[in-house]
Amino acid sequence: MEAQNEARSKVFNDPIHGHVELDPLLIKIIDTPQFQRLRNIKQLGGGYFVYPGASHNRFEHSIGVGYLAGQLVEALQTRQPELNIDERDILCVKIAGLCHDLGHGPFSHLFDQAFIPKARPGVEWKHEMASLDMFDHLLEQNSLVLPPEDVRFIKEMIVPQDTEDSEGRNLPWRYEGRTEDKSFLYEIVANKRNGVDVDKFDYFARDCHHLGIQNNFDHRRFLQFARVCEVDGRRHICTRDKEEDNMYEMFHTRMSLHKSAYQHKVNKIIETMITEAFLKADEHIQIAGSGGKMLTLSTAIDDMEAYTKLTDHVFEQILNSSSPQLDEARQILRKIVTRDLYKFLGETENPAQEMIPLWKEELAQELLQSREGLTPEDFEVQKVTIDYGKRDRNPVEYIYFYSKYDPTEAFKMKVSEFRRKYFSEQTFRFYCKKTDDNTLKADKEHFDQWCRRKGFSKASGRMEPQ
């Protein structure tokens, strides 16, 4: 990799981490079209339409993750020379942090979690897969040459494998980029074991900053106390036992962000409307790919040259188009910018997703009592699941701690009786597409009547027992 380091490093003044200095190779990656496209992809998708401060993009988040990845791995190298972390390891970890989100599409998670599943049902695709393809494309198009084992290592860190079975027992070592004695390096960028990684450290701090939400988790304390211990023949990143409360704050911050922002009821309906507009515009948007091939919104994921050109700008492209083929999509987007949104009727805790089609029919009949013209298609029902990161389990149970009396021995903390017992909640939200401000009160009353007849309880919004 030495040949790649001829240029100088650069310093970024980041609002979250202060002055961030990045290696020359990372600067070369940042200066490519494949990375620069992240300037035009909102970190929080439709959240910018709800929170005016949520204007930050995947670009600055990726720089932050690359920086924090370097901070953590360099701290481990200094603290524990016996780990044999070399400069190639450090650079690879930084690159993985920098490039982990290369594959995000327009409006971030909206694209891979909502649009693609509806536009191409049956296609198993996530943005992490596109990050691997885009990383390969970036290296090839910009003549950046890395050792093959380092490329494998970087890609393995971006999309990690399961290293334990459902009972917590070690699976055979399947990684090729680094040997098992460096297993802890795979817990820095995307930690599949317990979710404690620098990706979350950055987006918790950055999203809270831009949203105006308090962040009580201090990732700098984790960096200060992180060290590697061996457990059952495999090395893991651990933290001090006195940091238990700080780790609970991390997962509580995650839940709070989901409740207040990521799963905000207006944010989710705006993203639903954007998704509907994209579906109607899909085949009418043409993007030039490799070899002059033309692709659509949903097929651009198959060609990285085309995908490089696909960002949030497609929203404005549809909105400002005069093409009759985009009329329906344009009308939906105009409703968003004029705040003529689908109206929220209420939510219930009763889980029965298979009943959603019947619910829509029943609601249409219920609301027809006060006005005409409603059909099941005029209703949107969304399943919303919010948890601490491990579904209904306590995520701190998956973290290893150590004591100052023996920093080489890792252990799991005994869960206090005072800790919360429920770590997940599931609700169903109901929206009407044809409800306006004049009919909203009556429609909500009919919705409440229907819920009472069905025996549905209203969502409590609580994460612990009543």
C-alpha positions as CSV (number, residue, x, y, z in Angstrom):
1,M,0.0,0.0,0.0
2,E,3.0,2.3,0.3
3,A,2.7,3.4,-3.3
4,Q,-0.7,4.8,-2.6
5,N,0.5,7.1,0.1
6,E,2.4,9.7,-2.0
7,A,-0.2,12.4,-1.4
8,R,-0.5,14.4,1.8
9,S,-3.1,13.8,4.5
10,K,-5.9,16.3,5.0
11,V,-7.7,17.8,7.9
12,F,-11.5,18.1,8.0
13,N,-13.2,20.4,10.5
14,D,-16.1,18.2,11.5
15,P,-18.9,19.5,13.7
16,I,-19.0,16.2,15.7
17,H,-15.4,15.1,16.0
18,G,-13.5,18.4,15.6
19,H,-10.4,18.4,13.5
20,V,-10.2,15.1,11.7
21,E,-7.0,14.1,9.9
22,L,-7.2,11.4,7.3
23,D,-4.5,9.4,5.6
24,P,-3.5,10.1,1.9
25,L,-5.2,6.9,0.6
26,L,-8.4,7.8,2.3
27,I,-8.3,11.2,0.7
28,K,-7.8,9.6,-2.7
29,I,-10.9,7.5,-2.1
30,I,-12.9,10.5,-0.9
31,D,-12.0,12.4,-4.1
32,T,-13.6,9.8,-6.4
33,P,-17.0,10.2,-8.1
34,Q,-18.2,7.0,-6.3
35,F,-17.6,8.5,-2.9
36,Q,-18.6,12.1,-3.8
37,R,-22.1,10.9,-4.7
38,L,-22.7,10.4,-0.9
39,R,-22.8,14.3,-0.7
40,N,-26.2,14.0,-2.3
41,I,-27.8,11.2,-0.2
42,K,-29.5,12.4,2.9
43,Q,-28.5,10.5,6.0
44,L,-32.1,10.4,7.4
45,G,-34.0,10.0,4.1
46,G,-37.4,11.7,4.4
47,G,-36.5,13.0,7.9
48,Y,-35.3,16.3,6.4
49,F,-39.0,17.0,5.6
50,V,-39.8,16.7,9.3
51,Y,-36.7,18.0,11.0
52,P,-35.3,21.1,9.3
53,G,-31.8,20.4,10.8
54,A,-31.6,16.9,9.4
55,S,-29.8,18.1,6.3
56,H,-26.6,16.0,6.8
57,N,-25.6,13.4,4.3
58,R,-23.9,10.0,4.0
59,F,-20.7,11.8,3.0
60,E,-19.9,13.4,6.3
61,H,-21.1,10.3,8.3
62,S,-18.8,8.1,6.3
63,I,-15.8,10.4,7.0
64,G,-16.8,10.3,10.7
65,V,-16.9,6.5,10.7
66,G,-13.5,6.2,9.0
67,Y,-12.0,8.5,11.6
68,L,-13.5,6.7,14.6
69,A,-12.5,3.3,13.2
70,G,-8.9,4.7,13.1
71,Q,-9.2,6.1,16.6
72,L,-10.3,2.7,18.0
73,V,-7.9,0.5,16.3
74,E,-4.9,2.8,17.0
75,A,-6.0,3.0,20.7
76,L,-5.9,-0.8,20.8
77,Q,-2.5,-0.9,19.1
78,T,-1.0,1.5,21.7
79,R,-2.7,-0.1,24.7
80,Q,-1.9,-3.7,23.7
81,P,1.2,-4.1,21.5
82,E,0.9,-7.9,22.0
83,L,-2.1,-7.9,19.6
84,N,0.4,-7.3,16.7
85,I,-1.8,-4.7,15.0
86,D,0.3,-3.5,12.0
87,E,-0.1,-0.4,9.8
88,R,-1.8,-2.4,7.1
89,D,-4.4,-3.5,9.6
90,I,-5.0,0.1,10.7
91,L,-5.3,1.4,7.1
92,C,-7.7,-1.4,6.1
93,V,-10.0,-0.7,9.2
94,K,-10.1,3.0,8.3
95,I,-11.0,2.3,4.7
96,A,-13.7,-0.1,5.7
97,G,-15.2,2.6,8.0
98,L,-15.0,5.2,5.2
99,C,-16.5,2.9,2.6
100,H,-19.2,1.0,4.6
101,D,-22.1,3.1,3.2
102,L,-21.0,3.4,-0.5
103,G,-24.0,1.4,-1.6
104,H,-26.8,3.6,-0.2
105,G,-29.4,4.7,-2.7
106,P,-31.6,7.8,-2.8
107,F,-33.0,8.7,0.6
108,S,-30.8,6.0,2.3
109,H,-32.8,3.2,3.8
110,L,-36.0,4.2,2.0
111,F,-34.4,2.8,-1.2
112,D,-33.3,-0.7,0.0
113,Q,-36.0,-1.3,2.6
114,A,-39.1,0.1,0.9
115,F,-38.5,0.8,-2.8
116,I,-36.5,-2.1,-4.1
117,P,-38.6,-4.8,-2.3
118,K,-41.7,-3.4,-4.0
119,A,-40.1,-2.6,-7.4
120,R,-38.3,-6.0,-7.6
121,P,-40.1,-8.5,-5.3
122,G,-38.1,-11.6,-4.7
123,V,-34.7,-9.8,-5.3
124,E,-32.6,-10.2,-2.2
125,W,-30.7,-6.9,-2.1
126,K,-29.4,-4.6,0.6
127,H,-27.3,-1.5,0.5
128,E,-24.4,-3.4,2.1
129,M,-24.2,-5.6,-0.9
130,A,-24.0,-2.5,-3.2
131,S,-21.3,-1.1,-0.9
132,L,-19.1,-4.1,-1.9
133,D,-19.9,-3.7,-5.6
134,M,-19.3,0.0,-5.4
135,F,-16.0,-0.5,-3.6
136,D,-14.7,-2.8,-6.4
137,H,-16.0,-0.3,-9.0
138,L,-14.3,2.6,-7.2
139,L,-10.9,0.8,-7.1
140,E,-11.1,-0.2,-10.7
141,Q,-12.3,3.1,-12.1
142,N,-9.7,5.1,-10.2
143,S,-6.7,2.8,-10.7
144,L,-6.3,2.2,-6.9
145,V,-4.5,-1.0,-6.4
146,L,-4.6,-2.8,-3.0
147,P,-3.3,-6.3,-2.1
148,P,-6.1,-8.9,-2.7
149,E,-6.1,-10.1,0.9
150,D,-6.6,-6.5,2.0
151,V,-9.5,-6.0,-0.4
152,R,-11.1,-9.2,1.0
153,F,-10.5,-8.0,4.6
154,I,-12.1,-4.6,3.9
155,K,-15.1,-6.1,2.3
156,E,-15.4,-8.7,5.1
157,M,-15.5,-5.8,7.6
158,I,-18.2,-4.0,5.7
159,V,-20.5,-7.0,5.5
160,P,-19.4,-9.3,8.4
161,Q,-20.5,-12.9,8.8
162,D,-22.0,-14.7,11.9
163,T,-19.1,-15.8,14.1
164,E,-21.4,-17.5,16.7
165,D,-24.3,-19.8,16.6
166,S,-27.7,-19.1,18.3
167,E,-26.3,-20.4,21.6
168,G,-23.3,-18.1,21.6
169,R,-20.8,-20.8,20.6
170,N,-18.0,-20.0,18.2
171,L,-18.5,-21.1,14.6
172,P,-15.5,-22.2,12.6
173,W,-13.4,-19.2,11.3
174,R,-14.5,-18.4,7.8
175,Y,-12.8,-15.1,7.1
176,E,-10.0,-14.9,4.6
177,G,-8.7,-11.4,5.0
178,R,-7.2,-11.9,8.5
179,T,-6.5,-14.9,10.7
180,E,-8.5,-15.8,13.8
181,D,-6.0,-14.1,16.1
182,K,-7.2,-10.8,14.8
183,S,-10.9,-11.6,15.2
184,F,-11.4,-8.4,17.2
185,L,-10.7,-6.2,14.1
186,Y,-14.1,-7.4,12.7
187,E,-15.9,-5.8,15.6
188,I,-14.9,-2.3,14.9
189,V,-16.9,-1.1,11.9
190,A,-19.9,-3.4,11.9
191,N,-20.1,-5.5,15.0
192,K,-22.5,-8.4,14.3
193,R,-22.0,-9.9,17.8
194,N,-23.5,-7.1,19.9
195,G,-24.0,-4.0,17.7
196,V,-21.3,-1.9,19.5
197,D,-19.4,-0.4,16.7
198,V,-18.1,3.0,15.4
199,D,-20.8,3.2,12.8
200,K,-23.3,3.7,15.6
201,F,-21.0,5.9,17.5
202,D,-20.9,8.4,14.7
203,Y,-24.6,8.3,13.6
204,F,-25.8,8.5,17.2
205,A,-23.8,11.6,17.8
206,R,-24.3,13.2,14.4
207,D,-28.0,12.5,14.1
208,C,-28.7,13.8,17.7
209,H,-26.7,16.9,16.9
210,H,-28.7,17.7,13.7
211,L,-32.0,16.6,15.2
212,G,-31.6,18.6,18.4
213,I,-32.0,15.4,20.5
214,Q,-30.0,14.8,23.6
215,N,-27.3,12.1,23.3
216,N,-26.4,10.6,26.7
217,F,-24.0,8.0,25.3
218,D,-20.3,9.0,25.4
219,H,-18.4,7.1,22.7
220,R,-15.2,8.7,23.8
221,R,-15.4,6.8,27.1
222,F,-15.7,3.6,25.1
223,L,-12.6,4.4,23.1
224,Q,-10.8,5.2,26.4
225,F,-11.6,1.9,28.1
226,A,-11.7,-0.5,25.1
227,R,-9.3,-3.4,25.2
228,V,-9.2,-6.9,23.8
229,C,-9.6,-10.1,25.9
230,E,-9.7,-13.7,24.9
231,V,-12.9,-15.7,25.4
232,D,-13.1,-19.4,24.4
233,G,-10.1,-19.1,22.1
234,R,-11.3,-16.0,20.3
235,R,-10.4,-12.3,20.9
236,H,-13.2,-9.8,21.5
237,I,-13.3,-6.0,22.2
238,C,-14.4,-5.4,25.8
239,T,-15.0,-2.4,28.0
240,R,-14.7,-1.7,31.7
241,D,-17.3,-3.0,34.1
242,K,-18.0,0.5,35.3
243,E,-19.1,1.4,31.8
244,E,-22.3,-0.7,32.0
245,D,-24.5,2.3,32.4
246,N,-22.9,4.0,29.5
247,M,-23.6,1.0,27.3
248,Y,-27.3,1.0,28.4
249,E,-27.3,4.7,27.4
250,M,-26.0,3.7,23.9
251,F,-28.9,1.3,23.3
252,H,-31.4,3.7,24.9
253,T,-30.2,6.4,22.5
254,R,-30.8,4.0,19.6
255,M,-34.4,3.4,20.8
256,S,-35.0,7.1,21.3
257,L,-33.8,8.0,17.8
258,H,-36.1,5.4,16.3
259,K,-39.1,6.6,18.3
260,S,-38.4,10.4,17.8
261,A,-37.0,10.4,14.3
262,Y,-36.4,7.3,12.3
263,Q,-39.9,5.9,12.9
264,H,-41.6,9.3,13.4
265,K,-45.2,8.9,12.0
266,V,-44.9,11.8,9.6
267,N,-41.4,10.8,8.5
268,K,-42.7,7.3,7.7
269,I,-45.7,8.5,5.7
270,I,-43.5,10.9,3.7
271,E,-41.1,8.0,2.9
272,T,-44.2,5.9,1.9
273,M,-45.3,8.7,-0.5
274,I,-41.7,9.1,-1.9
275,T,-41.7,5.3,-2.4
276,E,-45.0,5.4,-4.3
277,A,-43.7,8.2,-6.5
278,F,-40.5,6.3,-7.3
279,L,-42.6,3.2,-8.2
280,K,-44.7,5.1,-10.6
281,A,-41.6,6.8,-12.1
282,D,-39.4,3.7,-12.1
283,E,-39.5,2.6,-15.8
284,H,-39.7,6.2,-17.0
285,I,-36.3,7.2,-15.5
286,Q,-33.4,6.3,-17.8
287,I,-29.9,6.2,-16.4
288,A,-26.9,5.4,-18.6
289,G,-24.7,2.6,-17.4
290,S,-21.7,0.6,-18.6
291,G,-21.4,0.0,-22.4
292,G,-24.2,2.6,-23.1
293,K,-26.8,0.4,-21.5
294,M,-29.9,2.3,-20.1
295,L,-31.3,1.3,-16.8
296,T,-34.2,2.3,-14.6
297,L,-34.4,3.4,-10.9
298,S,-34.8,-0.2,-9.8
299,T,-32.3,-1.8,-12.2
300,A,-29.5,0.7,-11.7
301,I,-28.4,-1.5,-8.7
302,D,-27.2,-4.0,-11.2
303,D,-24.7,-1.6,-12.8
304,M,-22.4,0.5,-10.7
305,E,-21.7,3.0,-13.4
306,A,-25.4,3.8,-13.5
307,Y,-25.8,3.5,-9.7
308,T,-23.0,6.1,-9.3
309,K,-25.4,8.7,-10.9
310,L,-28.4,7.8,-8.8
311,T,-28.8,10.1,-5.8
312,D,-31.5,12.1,-4.0
313,H,-31.5,14.4,-7.1
314,V,-34.0,12.0,-8.7
315,F,-36.7,13.6,-6.4
316,E,-36.1,17.0,-8.1
317,Q,-35.8,15.4,-11.5
318,I,-39.3,14.0,-11.2
319,L,-40.7,17.1,-9.5
320,N,-39.4,19.4,-12.2
321,S,-40.1,17.2,-15.2
322,S,-42.7,18.1,-17.8
323,S,-43.0,14.5,-19.1
324,P,-46.6,13.2,-19.1
325,Q,-45.2,9.8,-18.1
326,L,-44.2,11.2,-14.8
327,D,-47.5,13.0,-14.0
328,E,-48.6,10.6,-11.3
329,A,-45.2,10.5,-9.6
330,R,-45.0,14.3,-9.8
331,Q,-48.4,14.8,-8.2
332,I,-47.4,12.7,-5.2
333,L,-44.1,14.6,-4.7
334,R,-45.9,17.9,-5.0
335,K,-48.2,16.8,-2.2
336,I,-45.1,16.3,0.0
337,V,-43.6,19.7,-0.7
338,T,-47.0,21.4,-0.1
339,R,-47.5,19.3,3.1
340,D,-50.7,17.7,1.7
341,L,-49.8,14.4,3.4
342,Y,-51.8,11.3,4.1
343,K,-53.5,11.7,7.5
344,F,-52.7,9.7,10.6
345,L,-55.7,8.1,12.1
346,G,-54.2,6.3,15.0
347,E,-52.2,3.2,16.0
348,T,-52.8,-0.1,17.8
349,E,-50.7,-2.7,19.6
350,N,-52.5,-5.8,18.4
351,P,-50.1,-7.7,16.1
352,A,-51.8,-9.5,13.1
353,Q,-50.0,-8.5,10.0
354,E,-51.8,-11.1,7.8
355,M,-55.0,-9.2,8.5
356,I,-54.0,-5.9,7.0
357,P,-56.0,-6.4,3.7
358,L,-59.1,-7.1,5.7
359,W,-58.5,-4.2,8.0
360,K,-58.3,-1.9,5.0
361,E,-61.7,-3.1,3.7
362,E,-63.3,-2.7,7.1
363,L,-61.9,0.8,7.5
364,A,-63.3,1.8,4.1
365,Q,-66.7,0.6,5.2
366,E,-66.5,2.3,8.6
367,L,-65.5,5.7,7.2
368,L,-68.1,5.5,4.4
369,Q,-70.7,6.2,7.1
370,S,-69.7,9.8,7.1
371,R,-68.5,10.3,3.5
372,E,-68.3,8.6,0.1
373,G,-65.7,7.4,-2.3
374,L,-63.3,5.5,-0.1
375,T,-61.8,2.2,-1.1
376,P,-59.3,-0.2,0.6
377,E,-56.6,1.3,-1.5
378,D,-57.1,4.7,0.2
379,F,-55.6,3.3,3.4
380,E,-52.0,2.7,4.5
381,V,-51.2,0.4,7.4
382,Q,-47.6,0.3,8.6
383,K,-46.1,-2.2,11.0
384,V,-43.6,-0.4,13.2
385,T,-41.1,-2.3,15.4
386,I,-38.8,-0.5,17.8
387,D,-36.2,-2.2,19.9
388,Y,-32.9,-1.8,21.6
389,G,-31.0,-3.6,18.8
390,K,-31.5,-7.3,19.7
391,R,-35.2,-7.7,19.3
392,D,-36.7,-8.7,22.6
393,R,-33.4,-9.4,24.3
394,N,-31.3,-7.2,26.5
395,P,-28.4,-6.2,24.2
396,V,-26.0,-5.6,27.1
397,E,-26.1,-9.3,27.7
398,Y,-24.0,-9.7,24.5
399,I,-21.2,-7.3,25.7
400,Y,-18.0,-8.5,27.4
401,F,-16.6,-6.5,30.3
402,Y,-13.4,-6.6,32.3
403,S,-12.3,-5.4,35.7
404,K,-9.4,-3.1,36.7
405,Y,-8.2,-5.9,39.0
406,D,-7.8,-8.3,36.0
407,P,-7.9,-6.6,32.6
408,T,-7.2,-9.9,30.9
409,E,-10.4,-11.7,32.0
410,A,-13.6,-11.0,30.2
411,F,-17.1,-11.6,31.6
412,K,-20.7,-10.7,31.1
413,M,-22.5,-8.5,33.6
414,K,-25.3,-10.0,35.7
415,V,-28.5,-8.2,34.8
416,S,-29.9,-6.1,37.6
417,E,-33.5,-6.6,38.8
418,F,-34.0,-2.9,38.3
419,R,-33.2,-3.1,34.6
420,R,-36.1,-3.1,32.2
421,K,-37.5,-6.4,31.2
422,Y,-39.0,-5.6,27.8
423,F,-36.7,-4.3,25.0
424,S,-39.1,-4.3,22.0
425,E,-42.5,-3.0,21.0
426,Q,-44.6,-3.4,17.9
427,T,-47.5,-1.2,16.7
428,F,-49.6,-0.8,13.6
429,R,-50.2,2.7,12.3
430,F,-53.2,3.6,10.2
431,Y,-53.3,6.4,7.6
432,C,-55.9,7.6,5.1
433,K,-54.9,9.0,1.8
434,K,-58.1,10.9,1.1
435,T,-58.6,12.5,4.5
436,D,-58.3,16.3,4.7
437,D,-58.3,18.7,7.7
438,N,-62.1,19.1,7.5
439,T,-62.8,15.4,7.8
440,L,-59.9,14.3,10.0
441,K,-61.8,14.6,13.3
442,A,-64.7,12.6,12.1
443,D,-62.5,10.0,10.5
444,K,-60.5,9.6,13.7
445,E,-63.7,9.1,15.7
446,H,-64.8,6.3,13.3
447,F,-61.4,4.8,13.5
448,D,-61.6,4.7,17.3
449,Q,-65.0,3.1,17.2
450,W,-63.7,0.4,14.8
451,C,-60.7,-0.3,17.2
452,R,-63.1,-0.7,20.1
453,R,-65.3,-3.2,18.2
454,K,-62.2,-5.1,17.2
455,G,-60.9,-5.2,20.7
456,F,-57.7,-3.4,19.7
457,S,-55.8,-1.5,22.4
458,K,-54.1,1.8,21.7
459,A,-50.4,1.9,21.6
460,S,-48.9,2.9,24.9
461,G,-45.5,4.1,23.6
462,R,-43.8,2.3,26.5
463,M,-40.9,-0.1,26.3
464,E,-41.4,-1.7,29.7
465,P,-44.3,-3.4,31.5
466,Q,-47.3,-1.4,32.7
